[in-house]
Amino acid sequence: EEDNLQHKEDLLEIINPTFLVQEESIDWEEGCLSVPDFFENVKRFNKVSIAYKDRYGNDKILKAEGFLAVAIQHEIDHLNGILFVDKLPILRRKKFEQALKKCKNPKD
C-alpha cells in the first residue's frame, strides 16, 4: 500500500508451496537484501499458481500475476537455497562476482 504500512489483510503466510502453473516468460529486474546494491534482469514467469498450506494446515491455492508472481518465485527460490544471481547467465554472473570482489576488497 502507498501508506507504507503492513495491513493484516495483505499478509501472505505460505507454507510448503508447490507450483501448479507457470506461464508467460518475462525478464524482471530484481534485487535482494541478501545481495545489496546489485540489480539484474532475471527470467521469471509472469503468471503462477501455487498450492500451499496456511498456518492452520488448510490447503490453499493462490493465483498471481506480475510483481506478486515474481515475488513469490523469488521467495520460493530462497526456500530452495537459490539467490537471483544464481539464475544469471555466466557472463552476467561473472560481472556480479567481480563487483562483489571489489566490495570486499576496495583497494583492488
Biopython code that builds the backbone (N, CA, C, O; Angstrom):
import numpy as np
from Bio.PDB.StructureBuilder import StructureBuilder

atoms = [
    (1, "GLU", "N", (0.834, -1.189, 0.000)),
    (1, "GLU", "CA", (0.000, 0.000, 0.000)),
    (1, "GLU", "C", (0.874, 1.245, 0.000)),
    (1, "GLU", "O", (2.031, 1.216, 0.420)),
    (2, "GLU", "N", (0.304, 2.318, -0.471)),
    (2, "GLU", "CA", (1.029, 3.598, -0.550)),
    (2, "GLU", "C", (1.341, 4.179, 0.830)),
    (2, "GLU", "O", (2.215, 5.038, 0.946)),
    (3, "ASP", "N", (0.638, 3.723, 1.889)),
    (3, "ASP", "CA", (0.854, 4.288, 3.221)),
    (3, "ASP", "C", (2.042, 3.658, 3.962)),
    (3, "ASP", "O", (2.321, 4.013, 5.107)),
    (4, "ASN", "N", (2.736, 2.726, 3.304)),
    (4, "ASN", "CA", (3.919, 2.066, 3.862)),
    (4, "ASN", "C", (3.632, 1.290, 5.151)),
    (4, "ASN", "O", (4.533, 1.095, 5.967)),
    (5, "LEU", "N", (2.396, 0.850, 5.338)),
    (5, "LEU", "CA", (2.030, 0.036, 6.483)),
    (5, "LEU", "C", (1.714, -1.385, 6.021)),
    (5, "LEU", "O", (1.248, -1.598, 4.902)),
    (6, "GLN", "N", (1.973, -2.346, 6.895)),
    (6, "GLN", "CA", (1.620, -3.736, 6.598)),
    (6, "GLN", "C", (0.213, -3.974, 7.127)),
    (6, "GLN", "O", (-0.007, -3.990, 8.338)),
    (7, "HIS", "N", (-0.730, -4.156, 6.225)),
    (7, "HIS", "CA", (-2.110, -4.414, 6.608)),
    (7, "HIS", "C", (-2.324, -5.914, 6.733)),
    (7, "HIS", "O", (-1.915, -6.676, 5.857)),
    (8, "LYS", "N", (-2.963, -6.341, 7.817)),
    (8, "LYS", "CA", (-3.145, -7.767, 8.084)),
    (8, "LYS", "C", (-3.820, -8.483, 6.922)),
    (8, "LYS", "O", (-3.473, -9.625, 6.619)),
    (9, "GLU", "N", (-4.771, -7.838, 6.272)),
    (9, "GLU", "CA", (-5.489, -8.486, 5.168)),
    (9, "GLU", "C", (-4.583, -8.710, 3.946)),
    (9, "GLU", "O", (-4.940, -9.481, 3.055)),
    (10, "ASP", "N", (-3.427, -8.054, 3.892)),
    (10, "ASP", "CA", (-2.489, -8.229, 2.783)),
    (10, "ASP", "C", (-1.379, -9.235, 3.098)),
    (10, "ASP", "O", (-0.567, -9.556, 2.230)),
    (11, "LEU", "N", (-1.343, -9.727, 4.325)),
    (11, "LEU", "CA", (-0.294, -10.643, 4.749)),
    (11, "LEU", "C", (-0.491, -12.014, 4.108)),
    (11, "LEU", "O", (-1.588, -12.571, 4.141)),
    (12, "LEU", "N", (0.575, -12.550, 3.528)),
    (12, "LEU", "CA", (0.549, -13.896, 2.955)),
    (12, "LEU", "C", (1.452, -14.795, 3.785)),
    (12, "LEU", "O", (2.643, -14.521, 3.925)),
    (13, "GLU", "N", (0.899, -15.854, 4.328)),
    (13, "GLU", "CA", (1.672, -16.870, 5.024)),
    (13, "GLU", "C", (1.550, -18.136, 4.191)),
    (13, "GLU", "O", (0.494, -18.767, 4.141)),
    (14, "ILE", "N", (2.639, -18.492, 3.545)),
    (14, "ILE", "CA", (2.634, -19.586, 2.578)),
    (14, "ILE", "C", (3.570, -20.676, 3.091)),
    (14, "ILE", "O", (4.772, -20.460, 3.247)),
    (15, "ILE", "N", (2.999, -21.845, 3.347)),
    (15, "ILE", "CA", (3.768, -22.959, 3.888)),
    (15, "ILE", "C", (3.799, -24.091, 2.860)),
    (15, "ILE", "O", (2.767, -24.475, 2.309)),
    (16, "ASN", "N", (4.994, -24.614, 2.613)),
    (16, "ASN", "CA", (5.204, -25.716, 1.662)),
    (16, "ASN", "C", (4.582, -25.456, 0.289)),
    (16, "ASN", "O", (3.755, -26.240, -0.176)),
    (17, "PRO", "N", (4.976, -24.359, -0.357)),
    (17, "PRO", "CA", (4.387, -24.048, -1.668)),
    (17, "PRO", "C", (4.847, -25.004, -2.760)),
    (17, "PRO", "O", (5.977, -25.491, -2.757)),
    (18, "THR", "N", (3.938, -25.257, -3.691)),
    (18, "THR", "CA", (4.217, -26.073, -4.864)),
    (18, "THR", "C", (3.623, -25.378, -6.075)),
    (18, "THR", "O", (2.450, -25.003, -6.068)),
    (19, "PHE", "N", (4.426, -25.206, -7.114)),
    (19, "PHE", "CA", (3.908, -24.579, -8.330)),
    (19, "PHE", "C", (2.944, -25.513, -9.046)),
    (19, "PHE", "O", (3.238, -26.690, -9.256)),
    (20, "LEU", "N", (1.806, -24.979, -9.412)),
    (20, "LEU", "CA", (0.829, -25.698, -10.226)),
    (20, "LEU", "C", (0.897, -25.233, -11.673)),
    (20, "LEU", "O", (0.792, -26.033, -12.603)),
    (21, "VAL", "N", (1.077, -23.919, -11.849)),
    (21, "VAL", "CA", (1.111, -23.303, -13.178)),
    (21, "VAL", "C", (2.219, -22.255, -13.195)),
    (21, "VAL", "O", (2.391, -21.501, -12.237)),
    (22, "GLN", "N", (2.968, -22.219, -14.298)),
    (22, "GLN", "CA", (3.963, -21.174, -14.545)),
    (22, "GLN", "C", (3.841, -20.819, -16.017)),
    (22, "GLN", "O", (4.114, -21.649, -16.885)),
    (23, "GLU", "N", (3.427, -19.573, -16.303)),
    (23, "GLU", "CA", (3.146, -19.168, -17.685)),
    (23, "GLU", "C", (3.774, -17.829, -18.013)),
    (23, "GLU", "O", (4.024, -17.004, -17.135)),
    (24, "GLU", "N", (4.019, -17.634, -19.288)),
    (24, "GLU", "CA", (4.464, -16.352, -19.855)),
    (24, "GLU", "C", (5.816, -15.902, -19.311)),
    (24, "GLU", "O", (5.881, -15.142, -18.344)),
    (25, "SER", "N", (6.862, -16.358, -19.915)),
    (25, "SER", "CA", (8.210, -15.971, -19.522)),
    (25, "SER", "C", (8.420, -14.471, -19.713)),
    (25, "SER", "O", (8.041, -13.909, -20.741)),
    (26, "ILE", "N", (9.025, -13.834, -18.721)),
    (26, "ILE", "CA", (9.339, -12.399, -18.782)),
    (26, "ILE", "C", (10.726, -12.168, -18.197)),
    (26, "ILE", "O", (11.254, -13.013, -17.474)),
    (27, "ASP", "N", (11.305, -11.022, -18.515)),
    (27, "ASP", "CA", (12.523, -10.566, -17.848)),
    (27, "ASP", "C", (12.098, -9.552, -16.795)),
    (27, "ASP", "O", (11.309, -8.650, -17.074)),
    (28, "TRP", "N", (12.622, -9.705, -15.591)),
    (28, "TRP", "CA", (12.242, -8.818, -14.496)),
    (28, "TRP", "C", (13.504, -8.376, -13.781)),
    (28, "TRP", "O", (14.333, -9.208, -13.412)),
    (29, "GLU", "N", (13.661, -7.058, -13.578)),
    (29, "GLU", "CA", (14.832, -6.578, -12.846)),
    (29, "GLU", "C", (14.643, -6.860, -11.362)),
    (29, "GLU", "O", (13.673, -6.417, -10.746)),
    (30, "GLU", "N", (15.588, -7.604, -10.803)),
    (30, "GLU", "CA", (15.492, -7.994, -9.403)),
    (30, "GLU", "C", (16.687, -7.518, -8.610)),
    (30, "GLU", "O", (17.777, -7.298, -9.139)),
    (31, "GLY", "N", (16.445, -7.369, -7.340)),
    (31, "GLY", "CA", (17.463, -7.115, -6.348)),
    (31, "GLY", "C", (17.088, -7.937, -5.131)),
    (31, "GLY", "O", (16.045, -8.590, -5.112)),
    (32, "CYS", "N", (17.936, -7.906, -4.116)),
    (32, "CYS", "CA", (17.657, -8.727, -2.942)),
    (32, "CYS", "C", (18.449, -8.190, -1.754)),
    (32, "CYS", "O", (19.578, -7.724, -1.908)),
    (33, "LEU", "N", (17.853, -8.261, -0.582)),
    (33, "LEU", "CA", (18.565, -7.845, 0.624)),
    (33, "LEU", "C", (19.781, -8.728, 0.883)),
    (33, "LEU", "O", (20.721, -8.305, 1.557)),
    (34, "SER", "N", (19.773, -9.955, 0.353)),
    (34, "SER", "CA", (20.919, -10.850, 0.504)),
    (34, "SER", "C", (22.107, -10.421, -0.350)),
    (34, "SER", "O", (23.244, -10.809, -0.084)),
    (35, "VAL", "N", (21.835, -9.612, -1.383)),
    (35, "VAL", "CA", (22.870, -9.130, -2.298)),
    (35, "VAL", "C", (22.630, -7.622, -2.492)),
    (35, "VAL", "O", (22.161, -7.204, -3.550)),
    (36, "PRO", "N", (22.948, -6.815, -1.483)),
    (36, "PRO", "CA", (22.609, -5.392, -1.557)),
    (36, "PRO", "C", (23.292, -4.659, -2.714)),
    (36, "PRO", "O", (24.419, -4.976, -3.094)),
    (37, "ASP", "N", (22.591, -3.690, -3.253)),
    (37, "ASP", "CA", (23.107, -2.789, -4.293)),
    (37, "ASP", "C", (23.441, -3.480, -5.613)),
    (37, "ASP", "O", (24.236, -2.957, -6.395)),
    (38, "PHE", "N", (22.859, -4.626, -5.870)),
    (38, "PHE", "CA", (23.072, -5.314, -7.136)),
    (38, "PHE", "C", (21.722, -5.666, -7.730)),
    (38, "PHE", "O", (20.886, -6.290, -7.077)),
    (39, "PHE", "N", (21.518, -5.261, -8.973)),
    (39, "PHE", "CA", (20.240, -5.495, -9.657)),
    (39, "PHE", "C", (20.538, -6.047, -11.042)),
    (39, "PHE", "O", (21.450, -5.575, -11.720)),
    (40, "GLU", "N", (19.775, -7.037, -11.459)),
    (40, "GLU", "CA", (19.933, -7.635, -12.778)),
    (40, "GLU", "C", (18.595, -8.172, -13.260)),
    (40, "GLU", "O", (17.707, -8.474, -12.464)),
    (41, "ASN", "N", (18.466, -8.285, -14.572)),
    (41, "ASN", "CA", (17.277, -8.902, -15.152)),
    (41, "ASN", "C", (17.363, -10.408, -15.004)),
    (41, "ASN", "O", (18.399, -11.018, -15.269)),
    (42, "VAL", "N", (16.257, -10.996, -14.576)),
    (42, "VAL", "CA", (16.162, -12.437, -14.374)),
    (42, "VAL", "C", (14.928, -12.933, -15.123)),
    (42, "VAL", "O", (13.894, -12.264, -15.133)),
    (43, "LYS", "N", (15.036, -14.093, -15.744)),
    (43, "LYS", "CA", (13.871, -14.700, -16.393)),
    (43, "LYS", "C", (12.954, -15.277, -15.322)),
    (43, "LYS", "O", (13.381, -16.062, -14.476)),
    (44, "ARG", "N", (11.706, -14.878, -15.374)),
    (44, "ARG", "CA", (10.679, -15.344, -14.446)),
    (44, "ARG", "C", (9.413, -15.637, -15.238)),
    (44, "ARG", "O", (9.366, -15.442, -16.453)),
    (45, "PHE", "N", (8.394, -16.106, -14.538)),
    (45, "PHE", "CA", (7.085, -16.288, -15.147)),
    (45, "PHE", "C", (6.184, -15.150, -14.701)),
    (45, "PHE", "O", (6.190, -14.759, -13.533)),
    (46, "ASN", "N", (5.412, -14.622, -15.637)),
    (46, "ASN", "CA", (4.502, -13.523, -15.338)),
    (46, "ASN", "C", (3.249, -13.996, -14.600)),
    (46, "ASN", "O", (2.629, -13.221, -13.871)),
    (47, "LYS", "N", (2.877, -15.255, -14.784)),
    (47, "LYS", "CA", (1.698, -15.813, -14.122)),
    (47, "LYS", "C", (2.077, -17.125, -13.447)),
    (47, "LYS", "O", (2.711, -17.989, -14.053)),
    (48, "VAL", "N", (1.682, -17.260, -12.191)),
    (48, "VAL", "CA", (1.905, -18.502, -11.465)),
    (48, "VAL", "C", (0.658, -18.855, -10.670)),
    (48, "VAL", "O", (-0.168, -18.002, -10.348)),
    (49, "SER", "N", (0.554, -20.111, -10.374)),
    (49, "SER", "CA", (-0.462, -20.611, -9.463)),
    (49, "SER", "C", (0.259, -21.579, -8.540)),
    (49, "SER", "O", (1.005, -22.444, -8.998)),
    (50, "ILE", "N", (0.033, -21.431, -7.224)),
    (50, "ILE", "CA", (0.698, -22.310, -6.270)),
    (50, "ILE", "C", (-0.325, -22.944, -5.330)),
    (50, "ILE", "O", (-1.348, -22.348, -4.995)),
    (51, "ALA", "N", (-0.018, -24.157, -4.923)),
    (51, "ALA", "CA", (-0.756, -24.819, -3.852)),
    (51, "ALA", "C", (0.106, -24.687, -2.604)),
    (51, "ALA", "O", (1.330, -24.790, -2.681)),
    (52, "TYR", "N", (-0.520, -24.462, -1.464)),
    (52, "TYR", "CA", (0.223, -24.314, -0.215)),
    (52, "TYR", "C", (-0.704, -24.569, 0.967)),
    (52, "TYR", "O", (-1.910, -24.754, 0.804)),
    (53, "LYS", "N", (-0.126, -24.576, 2.142)),
    (53, "LYS", "CA", (-0.890, -24.688, 3.386)),
    (53, "LYS", "C", (-0.847, -23.341, 4.100)),
    (53, "LYS", "O", (0.159, -22.633, 4.041)),
    (54, "ASP", "N", (-1.932, -22.994, 4.769)),
    (54, "ASP", "CA", (-1.901, -21.805, 5.621)),
    (54, "ASP", "C", (-1.431, -22.229, 7.014)),
    (54, "ASP", "O", (-1.144, -23.405, 7.238)),
    (55, "ARG", "N", (-1.351, -21.296, 7.933)),
    (55, "ARG", "CA", (-0.820, -21.589, 9.268)),
    (55, "ARG", "C", (-1.657, -22.600, 10.043)),
    (55, "ARG", "O", (-1.189, -23.161, 11.034)),
    (56, "TYR", "N", (-2.884, -22.836, 9.601)),
    (56, "TYR", "CA", (-3.766, -23.787, 10.280)),
    (56, "TYR", "C", (-3.787, -25.150, 9.582)),
    (56, "TYR", "O", (-4.545, -26.038, 9.972)),
    (57, "GLY", "N", (-2.959, -25.311, 8.556)),
    (57, "GLY", "CA", (-2.890, -26.574, 7.841)),
    (57, "GLY", "C", (-3.926, -26.732, 6.746)),
    (57, "GLY", "O", (-4.068, -27.813, 6.175)),
    (58, "ASN", "N", (-4.653, -25.663, 6.448)),
    (58, "ASN", "CA", (-5.661, -25.710, 5.389)),
    (58, "ASN", "C", (-4.998, -25.614, 4.021)),
    (58, "ASN", "O", (-4.065, -24.834, 3.827)),
    (59, "ASP", "N", (-5.487, -26.418, 3.069)),
    (59, "ASP", "CA", (-4.997, -26.347, 1.700)),
    (59, "ASP", "C", (-5.516, -25.090, 1.024)),
    (59, "ASP", "O", (-6.697, -24.758, 1.120)),
    (60, "LYS", "N", (-4.612, -24.392, 0.334)),
    (60, "LYS", "CA", (-4.963, -23.152, -0.355)),
    (60, "LYS", "C", (-4.352, -23.166, -1.751)),
    (60, "LYS", "O", (-3.393, -23.888, -2.025)),
    (61, "ILE", "N", (-4.928, -22.354, -2.617)),
    (61, "ILE", "CA", (-4.363, -22.115, -3.945)),
    (61, "ILE", "C", (-4.327, -20.614, -4.155)),
    (61, "ILE", "O", (-5.289, -19.910, -3.848)),
    (62, "LEU", "N", (-3.214, -20.130, -4.679)),
    (62, "LEU", "CA", (-3.055, -18.706, -4.967)),
    (62, "LEU", "C", (-2.657, -18.545, -6.417)),
    (62, "LEU", "O", (-1.716, -19.185, -6.887)),
    (63, "LYS", "N", (-3.370, -17.694, -7.119)),
    (63, "LYS", "CA", (-3.009, -17.321, -8.488)),
    (63, "LYS", "C", (-2.454, -15.909, -8.425)),
    (63, "LYS", "O", (-3.044, -15.027, -7.802)),
    (64, "ALA", "N", (-1.315, -15.701, -9.076)),
    (64, "ALA", "CA", (-0.670, -14.389, -9.033)),
    (64, "ALA", "C", (-0.150, -14.029, -10.409)),
    (64, "ALA", "O", (0.138, -14.890, -11.241)),
    (65, "GLU", "N", (-0.038, -12.710, -10.624)),
    (65, "GLU", "CA", (0.434, -12.186, -11.899)),
    (65, "GLU", "C", (1.314, -10.969, -11.638)),
    (65, "GLU", "O", (1.120, -10.252, -10.656)),
    (66, "GLY", "N", (2.277, -10.742, -12.517)),
    (66, "GLY", "CA", (3.122, -9.552, -12.425)),
    (66, "GLY", "C", (4.031, -9.581, -11.207)),
    (66, "GLY", "O", (4.659, -10.595, -10.906)),
    (67, "PHE", "N", (4.091, -8.443, -10.507)),
    (67, "PHE", "CA", (5.011, -8.288, -9.380)),
    (67, "PHE", "C", (4.817, -9.375, -8.327)),
    (67, "PHE", "O", (5.799, -9.940, -7.846)),
    (68, "LEU", "N", (3.576, -9.680, -7.960)),
    (68, "LEU", "CA", (3.341, -10.703, -6.941)),
    (68, "LEU", "C", (3.847, -12.063, -7.410)),
    (68, "LEU", "O", (4.438, -12.801, -6.622)),
    (69, "ALA", "N", (3.626, -12.405, -8.666)),
    (69, "ALA", "CA", (4.114, -13.680, -9.208)),
    (69, "ALA", "C", (5.638, -13.752, -9.131)),
    (69, "ALA", "O", (6.198, -14.783, -8.758)),
    (70, "VAL", "N", (6.300, -12.663, -9.483)),
    (70, "VAL", "CA", (7.768, -12.622, -9.435)),
    (70, "VAL", "C", (8.246, -12.721, -7.987)),
    (70, "VAL", "O", (9.194, -13.453, -7.702)),
    (71, "ALA", "N", (7.608, -11.999, -7.074)),
    (71, "ALA", "CA", (8.000, -12.038, -5.661)),
    (71, "ALA", "C", (7.850, -13.448, -5.088)),
    (71, "ALA", "O", (8.708, -13.912, -4.337)),
    (72, "ILE", "N", (6.767, -14.119, -5.444)),
    (72, "ILE", "CA", (6.557, -15.494, -4.967)),
    (72, "ILE", "C", (7.667, -16.409, -5.480)),
    (72, "ILE", "O", (8.208, -17.210, -4.717)),
    (73, "GLN", "N", (8.010, -16.298, -6.757)),
    (73, "GLN", "CA", (9.086, -17.121, -7.311)),
    (73, "GLN", "C", (10.415, -16.837, -6.612)),
    (73, "GLN", "O", (11.170, -17.754, -6.288)),
    (74, "HIS", "N", (10.684, -15.555, -6.387)),
    (74, "HIS", "CA", (11.919, -15.132, -5.726)),
    (74, "HIS", "C", (12.004, -15.748, -4.324)),
    (74, "HIS", "O", (13.044, -16.284, -3.940)),
    (75, "GLU", "N", (10.920, -15.671, -3.571)),
    (75, "GLU", "CA", (10.925, -16.180, -2.199)),
    (75, "GLU", "C", (10.969, -17.704, -2.151)),
    (75, "GLU", "O", (11.612, -18.273, -1.269)),
    (76, "ILE", "N", (10.296, -18.373, -3.085)),
    (76, "ILE", "CA", (10.372, -19.833, -3.140)),
    (76, "ILE", "C", (11.793, -20.263, -3.496)),
    (76, "ILE", "O", (12.280, -21.278, -2.997)),
    (77, "ASP", "N", (12.461, -19.491, -4.359)),
    (77, "ASP", "CA", (13.878, -19.772, -4.638)),
    (77, "ASP", "C", (14.690, -19.740, -3.348)),
    (77, "ASP", "O", (15.536, -20.606, -3.125)),
    (78, "HIS", "N", (14.436, -18.740, -2.495)),
    (78, "HIS", "CA", (15.151, -18.665, -1.212)),
    (78, "HIS", "C", (14.924, -19.931, -0.392)),
    (78, "HIS", "O", (15.861, -20.452, 0.213)),
    (79, "LEU", "N", (13.687, -20.431, -0.368)),
    (79, "LEU", "CA", (13.399, -21.662, 0.371)),
    (79, "LEU", "C", (14.222, -22.834, -0.149)),
    (79, "LEU", "O", (14.539, -23.765, 0.591)),
    (80, "ASN", "N", (14.563, -22.772, -1.439)),
    (80, "ASN", "CA", (15.340, -23.834, -2.077)),
    (80, "ASN", "C", (16.838, -23.519, -2.135)),
    (80, "ASN", "O", (17.594, -24.215, -2.812)),
    (81, "GLY", "N", (17.265, -22.465, -1.419)),
    (81, "GLY", "CA", (18.679, -22.128, -1.356)),
    (81, "GLY", "C", (19.227, -21.445, -2.595)),
    (81, "GLY", "O", (20.429, -21.501, -2.858)),
    (82, "ILE", "N", (18.346, -20.793, -3.366)),
    (82, "ILE", "CA", (18.751, -20.154, -4.618)),
    (82, "ILE", "C", (18.601, -18.640, -4.486)),
    (82, "ILE", "O", (17.566, -18.148, -4.038)),
    (83, "LEU", "N", (19.643, -17.908, -4.879)),
    (83, "LEU", "CA", (19.569, -16.450, -4.975)),
    (83, "LEU", "C", (19.343, -16.075, -6.438)),
    (83, "LEU", "O", (19.640, -16.860, -7.339)),
    (84, "PHE", "N", (18.817, -14.876, -6.669)),
    (84, "PHE", "CA", (18.543, -14.484, -8.054)),
    (84, "PHE", "C", (19.814, -14.473, -8.899)),
    (84, "PHE", "O", (19.747, -14.707, -10.106)),
    (85, "VAL", "N", (20.959, -14.207, -8.295)),
    (85, "VAL", "CA", (22.212, -14.197, -9.060)),
    (85, "VAL", "C", (22.589, -15.594, -9.547)),
    (85, "VAL", "O", (23.336, -15.732, -10.516)),
    (86, "ASP", "N", (22.080, -16.623, -8.885)),
    (86, "ASP", "CA", (22.337, -17.996, -9.330)),
    (86, "ASP", "C", (21.648, -18.291, -10.658)),
    (86, "ASP", "O", (22.011, -19.248, -11.342)),
    (87, "LYS", "N", (20.667, -17.488, -11.029)),
    (87, "LYS", "CA", (19.905, -17.699, -12.257)),
    (87, "LYS", "C", (20.474, -16.926, -13.449)),
    (87, "LYS", "O", (19.966, -17.040, -14.564)),
    (88, "LEU", "N", (21.526, -16.143, -13.213)),
    (88, "LEU", "CA", (22.089, -15.311, -14.272)),
    (88, "LEU", "C", (22.919, -16.138, -15.257)),
    (88, "LEU", "O", (23.542, -17.129, -14.877)),
    (89, "PRO", "N", (22.919, -15.721, -16.521)),
    (89, "PRO", "CA", (23.838, -16.344, -17.483)),
    (89, "PRO", "C", (25.278, -16.114, -17.035)),
    (89, "PRO", "O", (25.546, -15.190, -16.268)),
    (90, "ILE", "N", (26.193, -16.933, -17.498)),
    (90, "ILE", "CA", (27.568, -16.950, -17.000)),
    (90, "ILE", "C", (28.263, -15.588, -17.081)),
    (90, "ILE", "O", (28.981, -15.224, -16.150)),
    (91, "LEU", "N", (28.073, -14.825, -18.162)),
    (91, "LEU", "CA", (28.764, -13.538, -18.277)),
    (91, "LEU", "C", (28.250, -12.527, -17.258)),
    (91, "LEU", "O", (29.036, -11.790, -16.662)),
    (92, "ARG", "N", (26.940, -12.488, -17.057)),
    (92, "ARG", "CA", (26.385, -11.567, -16.057)),
    (92, "ARG", "C", (26.723, -12.045, -14.648)),
    (92, "ARG", "O", (26.882, -11.233, -13.737)),
    (93, "ARG", "N", (26.830, -13.339, -14.469)),
    (93, "ARG", "CA", (27.223, -13.884, -13.170)),
    (93, "ARG", "C", (28.655, -13.469, -12.848)),
    (93, "ARG", "O", (28.962, -13.117, -11.709)),
    (94, "LYS", "N", (29.528, -13.510, -13.848)),
    (94, "LYS", "CA", (30.920, -13.075, -13.661)),
    (94, "LYS", "C", (30.978, -11.593, -13.292)),
    (94, "LYS", "O", (31.769, -11.190, -12.439)),
    (95, "LYS", "N", (30.130, -10.779, -13.945)),
    (95, "LYS", "CA", (30.062, -9.347, -13.629)),
    (95, "LYS", "C", (29.703, -9.154, -12.152)),
    (95, "LYS", "O", (30.296, -8.329, -11.458)),
    (96, "PHE", "N", (28.731, -9.924, -11.691)),
    (96, "PHE", "CA", (28.340, -9.859, -10.281)),
    (96, "PHE", "C", (29.505, -10.256, -9.375)),
    (96, "PHE", "O", (29.787, -9.576, -8.388)),
    (97, "GLU", "N", (30.175, -11.345, -9.706)),
    (97, "GLU", "CA", (31.280, -11.823, -8.874)),
    (97, "GLU", "C", (32.404, -10.799, -8.793)),
    (97, "GLU", "O", (33.022, -10.633, -7.741)),
    (98, "GLN", "N", (32.673, -10.105, -9.912)),
    (98, "GLN", "CA", (33.699, -9.063, -9.911)),
    (98, "GLN", "C", (33.274, -7.879, -9.041)),
    (98, "GLN", "O", (34.084, -7.330, -8.295)),
    (99, "ALA", "N", (32.004, -7.490, -9.140)),
    (99, "ALA", "CA", (31.501, -6.383, -8.320)),
    (99, "ALA", "C", (31.546, -6.754, -6.838)),
    (99, "ALA", "O", (31.889, -5.922, -5.998)),
    (100, "LEU", "N", (31.205, -7.986, -6.522)),
    (100, "LEU", "CA", (31.241, -8.451, -5.137)),
    (100, "LEU", "C", (32.669, -8.449, -4.601)),
    (100, "LEU", "O", (32.914, -8.063, -3.459)),
    (101, "LYS", "N", (33.604, -8.884, -5.437)),
    (101, "LYS", "CA", (35.013, -8.906, -5.034)),
    (101, "LYS", "C", (35.504, -7.494, -4.734)),
    (101, "LYS", "O", (36.240, -7.288, -3.768)),
    (102, "LYS", "N", (35.101, -6.507, -5.562)),
    (102, "LYS", "CA", (35.504, -5.108, -5.331)),
    (102, "LYS", "C", (34.918, -4.592, -4.025)),
    (102, "LYS", "O", (35.569, -3.819, -3.323)),
    (103, "CYS", "N", (33.703, -5.006, -3.688)),
    (103, "CYS", "CA", (33.094, -4.571, -2.420)),
    (103, "CYS", "C", (33.861, -5.122, -1.222)),
    (103, "CYS", "O", (34.020, -4.449, -0.204)),
    (104, "LYS", "N", (34.329, -6.352, -1.362)),
    (104, "LYS", "CA", (35.049, -6.994, -0.251)),
    (104, "LYS", "C", (36.481, -6.490, -0.154)),
    (104, "LYS", "O", (37.044, -6.419, 0.938)),
    (105, "ASN", "N", (37.082, -6.132, -1.313)),
    (105, "ASN", "CA", (38.467, -5.656, -1.353)),
    (105, "ASN", "C", (38.525, -4.337, -2.115)),
    (105, "ASN", "O", (38.973, -4.322, -3.262)),
    (106, "PRO", "N", (38.089, -3.233, -1.519)),
    (106, "PRO", "CA", (38.007, -1.974, -2.244)),
    (106, "PRO", "C", (39.358, -1.446, -2.757)),
    (106, "PRO", "O", (39.367, -0.580, -3.632)),
    (107, "LYS", "N", (40.493, -1.933, -2.246)),
    (107, "LYS", "CA", (41.822, -1.471, -2.702)),
    (107, "LYS", "C", (42.222, -2.109, -4.019)),
    (107, "LYS", "O", (43.134, -1.614, -4.682)),
    (108, "ASP", "N", (41.558, -3.213, -4.426)),
    (108, "ASP", "CA", (41.901, -3.907, -5.679)),
    (108, "ASP", "C", (41.403, -3.122, -6.875)),
    (108, "ASP", "O", (41.596, -3.546, -8.014)),
]
sb = StructureBuilder()
sb.init_structure("model")
sb.init_model(0)
sb.init_chain("A")
sb.init_seg("    ")
for serial, (resi, resn, name, xyz) in enumerate(atoms, 1):
    if name == "N":
        sb.init_residue(resn, " ", resi, " ")
    sb.init_atom(name, np.array(xyz, "f"), 0.0, 1.0, " ", f" {name:<3s}", serial, name[0])
structure = sb.get_structure()
